[in-house]
Amino acid sequence: MTPRHHILTVVLEDYYHLSPFKGLIDRALWHRFERRLEIGTLRTLALLDEFEVRATFFVLGWVAETAPELVREVANRGHEVASKGYDHRSIKEMSPALFWDDVHRSREALERATGQAVLGYRVADRSFGKADLWALDMLVEAGYRYDSSIKPLFRAFAREPWRRFIHRHQGRSGAIWEVPVSSAEILGLHLPVAGGNYFRQFPRTLVRQAIADWDRNVAAPFVMYFHTWELDPEQPRISTASAAAAIRQYRNLKQMEPMIREYLSKYSFHGVADHLGLRHEASLLPAAEAALPIRVVPLEAGVLDSRTKVSVVVPCYNEELALRYLSNTLREVEDVLEPSYRVEFIFVDDGSQDRTLEMLELLFQGKSGCVIVHCERNRGVTAAIFTGIRQASSEIVCSIDCDCTYDPRELRRMIPMLTEGVDLVTASPYHPLGAVRNVPQWRLSLSKAASAVYRLLSPQKIHTYTSCFRVYRRKAVLELDVLEPGFLGIAEIIGKLVLRGGTIAEYPTTLEARMLGRSKMKTLRTIAGHLGLMSRLAWMRLSQR
């Protein structure tokens, strides 16, 4: 007798793609995060090999374009590769035209990576409701053979109970298989128990019993799923996530592999196409050829490089969690500055007590245009910036935040503002044309209040005094007698520069919340320090009259 098979689906995506972080992480910044796709995916493949299970992997088109070799490895191991859309959008975020583009763009990326036809689709975020069934017609028209986007949870589709199970959906464009993720019926409500977040949040005995009841009593296969990132409990933590988002993302990650092992050992599974008898339709397509390497032609000896030299200082204190994100971001900075500037990066390790120095050396040591300066003890962000300014070999010196709460690509617009007569250009989120995103309100209020008071005390009316994201004229800044080595020194630089008759230019920009690691600022100490600095600057201004 042929053993009964349930269906196993795996979602191949990275930890920063997910819906709990949508308001925090812009899709345009995905490539800056440390890529950990391989870690969870290879652990998943090893686990499935161990139990001789072939599953269906739902993969983002963005992932196929970013890591085609990894997606190809999934297919080479005998698993089906299906589409999860291109860049993790819900159906509510897409018009019919955008949806049409999404399903085509993702399938093309996946087929280029695997050399196999893509037959199935599952919407990346949330699910299809009754109002979204038009999308099934578009999938038929696009040539998909099945969909797995309907989740009849709670009382959804209560008048169509058959939609809880695999069925043929007949629409105006033709028929398509629908493969809903399974749910448990409790007191007339359909509860999600089939994997992923639900495995990690619900009591394990409840999930175990629900699957056993389905196996005994329901003829249709149980459709289970999990995410590859759920097998990577060491993934970086997004520090700005809400408590609810953090629970959803991180709770019981270490328990996920044992739970999957339990169900793989107890039940038999295969993929969607295998179950529907469609696997033969995944005909081989011409595999994408490997990209040709780009040969970089260096400047010939003796050719004058007329670009302006610029130094970028990056103060670092206990920043090991943010450095891979920083490294990816600086590649973009180099790209946008290279046509006009010769850039050197100066990383100042300000006496870090974690692995910051080790990570700096791993990522930047020996790299052309990179200098690492190590301070034996922690002195503060202003002292670290001055250390970098003294080390700089150019008259134009920029400072950026290691956590990239400001977009350092904006230097391409800030540097040209350091014209003759201007001594400092500062990023200004509190300027009327600036903006702030996801920063806690209490902290934003304190910073804005401090800047407002400094503005009253200053002869030059500047909106933002506390930003570390700046462009300095080296000579003008080194002549200042700055006494505060920590965060206060950032405001002191502007205050004293203005009192000496210097000129400050403001660049309106956006301040984002820190996403990786924790802020080093001590709030009460900083408030008291600002009050003391304000009184000293006020006295200095009165003394000049």
VOTOR-921729 format. One line per field, with one value per residue (C-alpha): residue number from 1; residue in three letters; chain; x, y, z. Coordinates in pm, whole numbers, plus 50000, padded with zeros to 5 digits. Example, Ala and Ser with C-alpha at 12.3 -4.5 7.8 and 13.67 -1.06 7.14 Angstrom:
<pts>
num = 1	2;
residuo = Ala	Ser;
cadena = A	A;
px = 51230	51367;
py = 49550	49894;
pz = 50780	50714;
</pts>
This chain:
<pts>
num = 1	2	3	4	5	6	7	8	9	10	11	12	13	14	15	16	17	18	19	20	21	22	23	24	25	26	27	28	29	30	31	32	33	34	35	36	37	38	39	40	41	42	43	44	45	46	47	48	49	50	51	52	53	54	55	56	57	58	59	60	61	62	63	64	65	66	67	68	69	70	71	72	73	74	75	76	77	78	79	80	81	82	83	84	85	86	87	88	89	90	91	92	93	94	95	96	97	98	99	100	101	102	103	104	105	106	107	108	109	110	111	112	113	114	115	116	117	118	119	120	121	122	123	124	125	126	127	128	129	130	131	132	133	134	135	136	137	138	139	140	141	142	143	144	145	146	147	148	149	150	151	152	153	154	155	156	157	158	159	160	161	162	163	164	165	166	167	168	169	170	171	172	173	174	175	176	177	178	179	180	181	182	183	184	185	186	187	188	189	190	191	192	193	194	195	196	197	198	199	200	201	202	203	204	205	206	207	208	209	210	211	212	213	214	215	216	217	218	219	220	221	222	223	224	225	226	227	228	229	230	231	232	233	234	235	236	237	238	239	240	241	242	243	244	245	246	247	248	249	250	251	252	253	254	255	256	257	258	259	260	261	262	263	264	265	266	267	268	269	270	271	272	273	274	275	276	277	278	279	280	281	282	283	284	285	286	287	288	289	290	291	292	293	294	295	296	297	298	299	300	301	302	303	304	305	306	307	308	309	310	311	312	313	314	315	316	317	318	319	320	321	322	323	324	325	326	327	328	329	330	331	332	333	334	335	336	337	338	339	340	341	342	343	344	345	346	347	348	349	350	351	352	353	354	355	356	357	358	359	360	361	362	363	364	365	366	367	368	369	370	371	372	373	374	375	376	377	378	379	380	381	382	383	384	385	386	387	388	389	390	391	392	393	394	395	396	397	398	399	400	401	402	403	404	405	406	407	408	409	410	411	412	413	414	415	416	417	418	419	420	421	422	423	424	425	426	427	428	429	430	431	432	433	434	435	436	437	438	439	440	441	442	443	444	445	446	447	448	449	450	451	452	453	454	455	456	457	458	459	460	461	462	463	464	465	466	467	468	469	470	471	472	473	474	475	476	477	478	479	480	481	482	483	484	485	486	487	488	489	490	491	492	493	494	495	496	497	498	499	500	501	502	503	504	505	506	507	508	509	510	511	512	513	514	515	516	517	518	519	520	521	522	523	524	525	526	527	528	529	530	531	532	533	534	535	536	537	538	539	540	541	542	543	544	545;
residuo = Met	Thr	Pro	Arg	His	His	Ile	Leu	Thr	Val	Val	Leu	Glu	Asp	Tyr	Tyr	His	Leu	Ser	Pro	Phe	Lys	Gly	Leu	Ile	Asp	Arg	Ala	Leu	Trp	His	Arg	Phe	Glu	Arg	Arg	Leu	Glu	Ile	Gly	Thr	Leu	Arg	Thr	Leu	Ala	Leu	Leu	Asp	Glu	Phe	Glu	Val	Arg	Ala	Thr	Phe	Phe	Val	Leu	Gly	Trp	Val	Ala	Glu	Thr	Ala	Pro	Glu	Leu	Val	Arg	Glu	Val	Ala	Asn	Arg	Gly	His	Glu	Val	Ala	Ser	Lys	Gly	Tyr	Asp	His	Arg	Ser	Ile	Lys	Glu	Met	Ser	Pro	Ala	Leu	Phe	Trp	Asp	Asp	Val	His	Arg	Ser	Arg	Glu	Ala	Leu	Glu	Arg	Ala	Thr	Gly	Gln	Ala	Val	Leu	Gly	Tyr	Arg	Val	Ala	Asp	Arg	Ser	Phe	Gly	Lys	Ala	Asp	Leu	Trp	Ala	Leu	Asp	Met	Leu	Val	Glu	Ala	Gly	Tyr	Arg	Tyr	Asp	Ser	Ser	Ile	Lys	Pro	Leu	Phe	Arg	Ala	Phe	Ala	Arg	Glu	Pro	Trp	Arg	Arg	Phe	Ile	His	Arg	His	Gln	Gly	Arg	Ser	Gly	Ala	Ile	Trp	Glu	Val	Pro	Val	Ser	Ser	Ala	Glu	Ile	Leu	Gly	Leu	His	Leu	Pro	Val	Ala	Gly	Gly	Asn	Tyr	Phe	Arg	Gln	Phe	Pro	Arg	Thr	Leu	Val	Arg	Gln	Ala	Ile	Ala	Asp	Trp	Asp	Arg	Asn	Val	Ala	Ala	Pro	Phe	Val	Met	Tyr	Phe	His	Thr	Trp	Glu	Leu	Asp	Pro	Glu	Gln	Pro	Arg	Ile	Ser	Thr	Ala	Ser	Ala	Ala	Ala	Ala	Ile	Arg	Gln	Tyr	Arg	Asn	Leu	Lys	Gln	Met	Glu	Pro	Met	Ile	Arg	Glu	Tyr	Leu	Ser	Lys	Tyr	Ser	Phe	His	Gly	Val	Ala	Asp	His	Leu	Gly	Leu	Arg	His	Glu	Ala	Ser	Leu	Leu	Pro	Ala	Ala	Glu	Ala	Ala	Leu	Pro	Ile	Arg	Val	Val	Pro	Leu	Glu	Ala	Gly	Val	Leu	Asp	Ser	Arg	Thr	Lys	Val	Ser	Val	Val	Val	Pro	Cys	Tyr	Asn	Glu	Glu	Leu	Ala	Leu	Arg	Tyr	Leu	Ser	Asn	Thr	Leu	Arg	Glu	Val	Glu	Asp	Val	Leu	Glu	Pro	Ser	Tyr	Arg	Val	Glu	Phe	Ile	Phe	Val	Asp	Asp	Gly	Ser	Gln	Asp	Arg	Thr	Leu	Glu	Met	Leu	Glu	Leu	Leu	Phe	Gln	Gly	Lys	Ser	Gly	Cys	Val	Ile	Val	His	Cys	Glu	Arg	Asn	Arg	Gly	Val	Thr	Ala	Ala	Ile	Phe	Thr	Gly	Ile	Arg	Gln	Ala	Ser	Ser	Glu	Ile	Val	Cys	Ser	Ile	Asp	Cys	Asp	Cys	Thr	Tyr	Asp	Pro	Arg	Glu	Leu	Arg	Arg	Met	Ile	Pro	Met	Leu	Thr	Glu	Gly	Val	Asp	Leu	Val	Thr	Ala	Ser	Pro	Tyr	His	Pro	Leu	Gly	Ala	Val	Arg	Asn	Val	Pro	Gln	Trp	Arg	Leu	Ser	Leu	Ser	Lys	Ala	Ala	Ser	Ala	Val	Tyr	Arg	Leu	Leu	Ser	Pro	Gln	Lys	Ile	His	Thr	Tyr	Thr	Ser	Cys	Phe	Arg	Val	Tyr	Arg	Arg	Lys	Ala	Val	Leu	Glu	Leu	Asp	Val	Leu	Glu	Pro	Gly	Phe	Leu	Gly	Ile	Ala	Glu	Ile	Ile	Gly	Lys	Leu	Val	Leu	Arg	Gly	Gly	Thr	Ile	Ala	Glu	Tyr	Pro	Thr	Thr	Leu	Glu	Ala	Arg	Met	Leu	Gly	Arg	Ser	Lys	Met	Lys	Thr	Leu	Arg	Thr	Ile	Ala	Gly	His	Leu	Gly	Leu	Met	Ser	Arg	Leu	Ala	Trp	Met	Arg	Leu	Ser	Gln	Arg;
cadena = A	A	A	A	A	A	A	A	A	A	A	A	A	A	A	A	A	A	A	A	A	A	A	A	A	A	A	A	A	A	A	A	A	A	A	A	A	A	A	A	A	A	A	A	A	A	A	A	A	A	A	A	A	A	A	A	A	A	A	A	A	A	A	A	A	A	A	A	A	A	A	A	A	A	A	A	A	A	A	A	A	A	A	A	A	A	A	A	A	A	A	A	A	A	A	A	A	A	A	A	A	A	A	A	A	A	A	A	A	A	A	A	A	A	A	A	A	A	A	A	A	A	A	A	A	A	A	A	A	A	A	A	A	A	A	A	A	A	A	A	A	A	A	A	A	A	A	A	A	A	A	A	A	A	A	A	A	A	A	A	A	A	A	A	A	A	A	A	A	A	A	A	A	A	A	A	A	A	A	A	A	A	A	A	A	A	A	A	A	A	A	A	A	A	A	A	A	A	A	A	A	A	A	A	A	A	A	A	A	A	A	A	A	A	A	A	A	A	A	A	A	A	A	A	A	A	A	A	A	A	A	A	A	A	A	A	A	A	A	A	A	A	A	A	A	A	A	A	A	A	A	A	A	A	A	A	A	A	A	A	A	A	A	A	A	A	A	A	A	A	A	A	A	A	A	A	A	A	A	A	A	A	A	A	A	A	A	A	A	A	A	A	A	A	A	A	A	A	A	A	A	A	A	A	A	A	A	A	A	A	A	A	A	A	A	A	A	A	A	A	A	A	A	A	A	A	A	A	A	A	A	A	A	A	A	A	A	A	A	A	A	A	A	A	A	A	A	A	A	A	A	A	A	A	A	A	A	A	A	A	A	A	A	A	A	A	A	A	A	A	A	A	A	A	A	A	A	A	A	A	A	A	A	A	A	A	A	A	A	A	A	A	A	A	A	A	A	A	A	A	A	A	A	A	A	A	A	A	A	A	A	A	A	A	A	A	A	A	A	A	A	A	A	A	A	A	A	A	A	A	A	A	A	A	A	A	A	A	A	A	A	A	A	A	A	A	A	A	A	A	A	A	A	A	A	A	A	A	A	A	A	A	A	A	A	A	A	A	A	A	A	A	A	A	A	A	A	A	A	A	A	A	A	A	A	A	A	A	A	A	A	A	A	A	A	A	A	A	A	A	A	A	A	A	A	A	A	A	A	A	A	A	A	A	A	A	A	A	A	A	A	A	A	A	A	A	A	A	A	A	A	A	A	A	A	A	A	A	A	A	A	A	A	A	A;
px = 50000	50137	50198	49993	50176	50111	50250	50553	50620	50920	50940	51288	51344	51572	51503	51466	51202	50916	50589	50654	50936	50761	50725	51088	51287	51250	51275	51538	51766	51739	52078	52249	52163	52388	52277	52198	51992	52250	52254	51886	51851	52146	52027	51684	51827	52038	51733	51519	51800	51822	51455	51457	51181	51134	50938	50809	51014	50827	51096	51094	51204	51432	51608	51651	51818	52031	52137	52068	52328	52141	51804	51966	52103	51751	51633	51939	51860	51530	51294	51028	51082	50764	50699	50630	50610	50900	50956	50721	50401	50048	49766	49628	49946	49903	49663	49581	49848	50112	50009	50045	50392	50484	50389	50571	50883	50920	50868	51122	51383	51318	51329	51655	51806	51682	51641	51303	50945	50767	50416	50298	50242	50183	50133	50427	50235	49901	49656	49377	49032	48701	48758	49092	48983	49033	49402	49341	49212	49528	49741	49556	49620	49987	50021	50044	49900	49830	49805	49857	49743	49405	49397	49037	49105	48843	48512	48661	48492	48251	47988	48242	48397	48553	48802	48991	49113	49284	49032	48993	48895	48693	48713	48636	48984	48982	49059	49352	49439	49416	49633	49539	49765	49584	49390	49225	48851	48782	48435	48340	48650	48938	49265	49608	49828	50017	50362	50582	50487	50199	50434	50640	50355	50094	50145	50330	50077	49792	49972	50076	49717	49574	49806	49732	49355	49389	49596	49332	49014	49071	49119	49299	49671	49788	49967	50253	50512	50805	51057	51425	51515	51341	51636	51874	51821	52143	52002	52054	51782	51604	51622	51342	51085	50780	50731	50464	50687	50981	50768	50640	50987	51213	51011	51107	51337	51562	51265	51179	51419	51319	50951	51010	51215	50928	50677	50918	50987	50619	50459	50548	50566	50620	50584	50280	50361	50432	50096	49907	50089	50237	50605	50664	50552	50852	51033	51393	51461	51797	51988	52116	52479	52708	52765	53093	53336	53382	53741	53832	54093	54306	54434	54757	55069	55139	54775	54662	54355	54175	53904	53879	54005	53757	53796	53500	53534	53326	53332	53260	53189	53050	52911	52982	52614	52598	52926	52814	52523	52772	53007	52728	52617	52968	52988	52699	52868	53181	52974	52799	53109	53365	53296	53385	53588	53878	53749	53933	53738	53878	53724	53788	53733	53666	53777	53501	53444	53283	53414	53405	53780	53786	53497	53654	53972	53776	53575	53816	54177	54399	54125	54242	54133	54049	54226	54150	54242	54214	54179	54267	53983	53641	53640	53320	53188	53321	53670	53655	53553	53840	54078	53962	53983	54345	54419	54257	54478	54229	54089	53730	53636	53296	53163	52885	52702	52813	52450	52356	52056	52125	52175	52547	52484	52359	52724	52715	52486	52635	53001	52936	52768	53108	53175	53420	53324	53134	53307	53062	52763	52529	52246	51925	51620	51456	51474	51125	51218	51370	51197	51217	51103	51037	51241	51079	50876	51035	51382	51277	51119	51435	51659	51426	51398	51775	51819	51552	51731	52069	51903	51790	52145	52314	52358	52311	51969	52028	51754	51966	52263	52288	52355	52687	52635	52844	53101	53383	53649	53936	54136	53836	53733	54079	54119	53825	53875	53606	53585	53308	53436	53095	52760	52757	53063	52860	52650	52953	53132	52852	52805	53171	53220	52930	53055	53391	53216	53211	52935	52718	52512	52217	52115	51754	51741	51572	51672	51580	51558	51854	51776	52073	52234	52157	52216	52504	52348	52277	51961	51959	52333	52299	52011	52211	52514	52317	52191	52546	52673	52389	52477	52846	52764	52525	52800	53048	52804	52737	53111	53156	52924;
py = 50000	50341	50552	50866	51188	51533	51847	52041	52394	52607	52984	53093	53452	53645	53790	54151	54076	54020	54204	54289	54516	54676	55013	55005	54862	55006	54752	54973	54904	54524	54476	54667	54404	54111	53838	53516	53341	53065	52983	52898	52751	52513	52399	52338	52140	51927	51856	51755	51538	51364	51264	51214	51470	51672	51990	52296	52612	52939	53193	53569	53684	53933	53640	53463	53773	53831	53471	53270	53009	52932	52898	52678	52455	52410	52291	52071	51895	51780	52035	52227	52604	52813	53188	53402	53721	53951	54169	54066	54258	54172	54162	54480	54665	54580	54690	54431	54585	54569	54213	54109	54258	54097	53742	53767	53935	53684	53380	53507	53555	53208	53033	53209	53086	52725	52642	52491	52600	52764	52622	52760	53087	53200	53565	53691	53870	53782	53586	53611	53696	53671	54016	53903	53605	53812	53737	53368	53455	53651	53356	53133	53386	53404	53026	52921	52577	52620	52882	52855	53198	53127	53081	53037	53157	53214	53269	53357	53155	53014	52961	52779	52525	52329	52612	52480	52189	52143	52219	52337	52700	52778	53139	53338	53264	52892	52654	52650	52429	52599	52454	52632	52616	52392	52507	52343	52376	52466	52580	52667	52879	52786	52847	52859	52574	52464	52604	52908	53162	52945	52657	52896	53080	52813	52544	52255	52001	52190	52192	51829	51726	51934	51768	51422	51486	51601	51295	51062	51233	51440	51279	51582	51622	51851	52150	52257	52532	52702	52974	52914	53205	53017	52776	53066	53161	53367	53616	53988	54151	54458	54683	54919	54639	54670	54421	54240	54225	54098	53820	53724	53718	53582	53383	53015	53021	52764	52530	52539	52273	52016	52075	52023	51713	51570	51607	51490	51175	51107	51181	51150	51465	51570	51892	52050	51963	51602	51578	51730	51515	51822	51763	51647	51992	52158	52104	52208	52554	52693	52764	53117	53160	53283	53656	53754	53916	54288	54390	54708	54907	55111	55457	55438	55547	55914	56004	56290	56214	56547	56432	56609	56408	56353	56174	56004	55942	55663	55659	55311	55203	54854	54835	54475	54416	54712	54671	54435	54670	54957	54770	54707	55070	55207	55020	55237	55548	55467	55422	55758	55954	55792	56002	56325	56232	56020	55883	55747	55590	55630	55390	55494	55216	55415	55156	54906	54620	54384	54246	54582	54597	54234	54298	54619	54430	54147	54382	54667	54588	54586	54737	55029	55363	55229	55320	55168	55363	55191	55387	55198	55349	55490	55869	55957	56018	56373	56269	55981	56217	56453	56156	56078	56442	56463	56138	56264	56347	56589	56929	56809	56567	56406	56222	55963	55749	55388	55274	55467	55640	55903	55786	55848	55856	56210	56313	56357	56657	56777	56797	57053	57275	57327	57628	57908	58076	57774	57589	57307	57141	56954	56715	56869	56649	56927	57171	57248	57040	56757	56448	56186	55823	55570	55753	55718	56029	56091	56091	56304	56560	56587	56635	56890	57081	57093	57217	57484	57620	57619	57808	58081	58114	58122	58426	58191	58025	57655	57392	57085	57090	56723	56544	56362	56347	56640	56775	56973	57211	57045	57356	57543	57261	57175	57535	57494	57427	57161	57042	56780	56443	56273	56350	56704	56789	56755	57056	57232	57226	57423	57655	57754	57767	58014	58225	58251	58387	58063	57977	57665	57529	57298	57009	56898	56519	56224	56073	55704	55498	55276	54921	54716	54736	54988	55359	55443	55770	55802	56013	56182	56248	56394	56624	56758	56800	56996	57234	57296	57347	57588	57802	57810	57906	58176	58317	58312	58504	58764	58801	58894	59194;
pz = 50000	49904	50216	50252	50167	50306	50140	50261	50138	50231	50199	50091	50207	50441	50784	50664	50396	50634	50690	51060	50939	50641	50808	50920	50630	50284	50002	49840	50140	50148	49987	50271	50532	50607	50368	50554	50286	50255	50627	50665	50317	50345	50687	50535	50244	50480	50697	50399	50261	50597	50579	50201	50151	49833	49898	49714	49778	49730	49640	49586	49244	49420	49587	49253	49108	49418	49484	49165	49256	49579	49407	49143	49421	49559	49218	49170	49499	49345	49501	49313	49291	49278	49289	49593	49393	49326	49633	49914	49850	49960	49709	49870	49768	49399	49132	48865	48642	48917	49004	48640	48630	48964	48867	48534	48670	48953	48729	48476	48752	48895	48558	48469	48795	48785	48417	48505	48442	48737	48788	49123	49304	49662	49751	49957	50231	50388	50169	49912	50045	49862	49710	49567	49359	49042	49094	49026	48679	48611	48728	48480	48202	48302	48267	48633	48711	49081	49355	49731	49851	50010	50387	50507	50863	51133	50943	50605	50325	50586	50316	50098	50342	50056	50011	50318	50107	49771	49498	49140	49114	48804	48693	48381	48240	48312	48597	48838	49133	49473	49752	50079	50384	50631	50938	51238	51303	51667	51782	51427	51369	51138	51321	51154	51279	50970	51034	51051	51314	51438	51520	51733	51907	51980	52245	52089	52216	52046	51709	51746	51821	51534	51281	51420	51401	51040	50951	51100	50990	50674	50335	50186	50254	50533	50374	50602	50565	50732	50641	50581	50815	51097	51096	51161	51529	51528	51275	51351	51560	51422	51727	51619	51587	51810	52091	51887	51578	51785	51933	51591	51440	51714	51969	51988	51685	51851	51882	51513	51388	51655	51569	51198	51271	51473	51190	50918	51119	51189	50850	50482	50271	49913	49712	49552	49190	49290	49463	49170	48916	48746	48806	48450	48331	48495	48167	48143	48015	47900	48220	48265	48178	48450	48437	48276	48518	48476	48421	48603	48415	48657	48579	48387	48567	48518	48435	48660	48868	48884	49124	49459	49755	50037	50371	50541	50915	51071	51453	51592	51949	52016	51663	51563	51478	51239	51050	50774	50701	50698	50463	50211	50235	50177	49847	49730	49868	49669	49355	49382	49485	49255	48943	49125	49434	49551	49878	50181	50467	50820	51072	51433	51687	52003	52259	52178	52422	52171	51839	51657	51593	51478	51237	51105	51027	50865	50642	50565	50653	50345	50129	49916	50057	50402	50727	51069	51382	51721	52046	52364	52566	52491	52489	52302	51953	51919	52027	51777	51496	51581	51580	51227	51117	51235	51050	50729	50432	50272	50358	50304	50583	50628	50930	50913	51167	51176	51196	50877	51038	50774	50416	50351	49976	50042	50066	49688	49749	50078	49970	49691	49954	50122	49903	49972	50298	50433	50719	50789	50622	50856	50781	50913	50972	51177	50888	50747	50442	50648	50789	51064	51036	51315	51581	51927	52004	52345	52196	51901	52137	52346	52043	51883	52210	52248	51892	51948	52255	52077	51793	52033	52164	51824	51600	51300	51311	51245	51284	51375	51612	51711	51381	51338	50962	50840	50597	50760	50639	50824	50907	51050	51280	51412	51526	51768	52138	52182	52542	52525	52392	52375	52211	52352	52149	51829	51930	52079	51740	51575	51872	51891	51516	51482	51774	51596	51289	51092	50846	50866	50576	50639	50416	50476	50489	50659	50993	51028	51344	51421	51302	51427	51770	52043	52091	52327	52444	52820	52817	53159	53150	52800	52903	53197	52974	52713	52982	53099	52743	52666	52965	52865	52506	52632	52853	52564	52344	52615	52669	52300	52329;
</pts>
